[in-house]
Structure formats: C-alpha cells, structure tokens
Amino acid sequence: MLAVADMKETIGFYVDVLKFDVLMESPNYSVIKSGDAKIHLMLASDEKVMECVRGHTDIYIEVEGIDLLWNHVKNYKEKYKTNDPSDRDYGMREFHISDPNECLVFVGEEIKNA
C-alpha cells in the first residue's frame, strides 16, 4: 500500500503515464492495476506521514513490452524524474520514474535469451 499526498494527482500519474487502469477509486483509498500488478493507494493522514514516505519508498512493476511503454513514458521526462531503459546484469531491462509522491517506480521486463 502506498501513502499518497493527493489521490487524484497520483491516480492521474499511474493512469496517464504508466497506463494503469482504475479498479476502485475513493477520496481516501483507491486500487489501480496493470497486468497482474495491483497497487493500493491510501491518502496520507497528514504531512508528517509524507515526510517519512517521500524519497524512501520504491516499488518494482514487471511488464511485457517495456520498450513500447517507454516510448510513451519518455514524453513525461520534463515533468517527472526518470532514468532511461537499460539492461541489468540480473537479467532485466528496466527504467525508473519517480511518481508525484517521490516513490521510485522501477519498471522492468525479463530479458529473453535469443
């Protein structure tokens, strides 16, 4: 579950930038989905919670078609902190993007051997 400062802004990021679907939305609690991955979002009770969360939360989302997704996500590089896709020595191709709450989102796909 991710604590968020602004539910609408956070849902907008995951839907518009990372192509998630909304399963359930309310002002205080929402659920979004991409493939088999679901993320539960909870509105933070106050700014002190967000002070603890910002910059200290990471999630990893495995996808299929990472390069196609990156072609869309790279259009948001001016708005959100990102790292371009790279092939990692542990067998994943991945890029990173920070969401509006400064949660670092790792997006990866297993590198298939030819």
C-alpha positions in Angstrom: 0.0 0.0 0.0 1.3 3.4 -0.9 0.7 6.5 1.1 -0.2 9.5 -1.2 -0.5 13.2 -0.7 -3.0 13.8 -3.4 -5.2 10.9 -4.6 -6.4 12.5 -7.9 -2.8 13.5 -8.9 -1.4 10.1 -8.0 -4.1 8.2 -9.9 -3.6 10.6 -12.9 0.1 9.8 -12.9 -0.3 6.0 -12.9 -3.1 6.1 -15.5 -1.7 8.7 -17.9 2.0 7.9 -17.6 2.2 4.2 -16.8 -1.0 3.1 -18.4 -2.7 1.6 -15.3 -6.4 1.1 -15.0 -8.5 2.2 -12.0 -10.2 -0.7 -10.3 -11.7 1.3 -7.4 -11.5 5.0 -6.6 -12.5 7.0 -3.5 -11.1 10.1 -1.9 -9.1 8.1 0.8 -8.4 4.7 -0.8 -8.1 3.5 -4.4 -6.8 0.5 -6.3 -5.1 0.6 -9.6 -4.0 -2.3 -11.9 -1.6 -3.0 -14.7 -1.5 -6.6 -16.0 -1.2 -8.8 -12.9 0.1 -5.9 -10.7 -2.2 -4.1 -8.3 -1.3 -1.1 -6.2 -3.4 0.0 -3.3 -3.2 3.8 -2.6 -4.1 5.4 0.7 -4.4 9.1 1.3 -1.8 10.1 4.0 -3.3 11.2 7.2 -1.1 14.3 7.4 2.1 15.9 6.0 4.2 14.1 8.6 3.4 10.8 7.0 4.5 12.1 3.6 7.7 13.5 5.1 8.6 9.9 6.1 7.5 8.4 2.8 8.9 10.9 0.2 12.1 9.5 -1.2 12.0 6.4 0.9 9.6 4.2 -1.0 10.4 2.0 -4.0 8.2 -0.4 -6.0 9.0 -2.7 -8.8 6.5 -3.5 -11.6 7.2 -6.2 -14.1 5.7 -5.6 -17.6 5.6 -7.0 -21.0 6.6 -4.7 -23.8 8.8 -2.3 -21.8 10.2 -0.5 -24.9 6.7 0.3 -26.1 5.8 1.6 -22.7 9.0 3.6 -22.5 8.2 5.2 -25.9 5.1 6.7 -24.2 6.7 7.4 -20.8 9.6 9.3 -22.2 7.2 12.1 -23.2 6.9 12.9 -19.5 10.7 13.3 -18.8 10.3 17.0 -18.4 7.7 16.6 -15.7 9.0 13.5 -13.8 12.5 12.4 -12.8 13.3 9.3 -15.0 16.2 7.0 -15.9 16.3 5.7 -19.5 15.9 2.0 -20.0 19.0 -0.2 -19.5 19.8 -3.9 -19.5 20.8 -5.0 -16.0 23.2 -7.8 -15.1 20.5 -9.6 -13.3 18.5 -10.2 -16.5 16.1 -7.4 -16.5 15.6 -4.4 -18.9 14.2 -1.6 -16.8 13.6 2.1 -16.5 12.9 4.2 -13.4 10.5 7.1 -12.8 9.5 9.0 -9.6 5.8 9.4 -9.0 4.3 12.6 -7.6 4.9 11.4 -4.1 8.6 10.7 -4.8 8.1 7.0 -4.8 10.7 5.5 -7.1 8.9 3.2 -9.6 11.1 0.5 -11.2 9.5 -0.8 -14.4 11.2 -4.0 -15.7 10.9 -6.8 -18.2 12.8 -10.0 -18.2 15.4 -10.1 -21.0 14.6 -13.1 -23.1 17.6 -15.0 -24.5 17.6 -15.4 -28.3 
